[in-house]
């Protein structure tokens, strides 16, 4: 389990909990984080947790990361 803190534009930050080792972001309603916009894919990105590291996979990101990153 891990938490994701995100902010869209100047809106208030939100925190969501992922109960498994990976969660998806995109415009489809079954994503943990649902985004709008013509440039957002149905399954835009997937965040995987492996140990203490995170991996962002998808058409706009493909990297291991610690800390913060932007998708899109």
Secondary structure as GFF3:
##gff-version 3
##sequence-region A 1 72
A	DSSP	beta_strand	2	6	.	.	.	ID=ss1
A	DSSP	beta_strand	14	18	.	.	.	ID=ss2
A	DSSP	beta_strand	22	26	.	.	.	ID=ss3
A	DSSP	beta_strand	33	34	.	.	.	ID=ss4
A	DSSP	beta_strand	45	50	.	.	.	ID=ss5
A	DSSP	beta_strand	53	58	.	.	.	ID=ss6
A	DSSP	beta_strand	61	65	.	.	.	ID=ss7
###
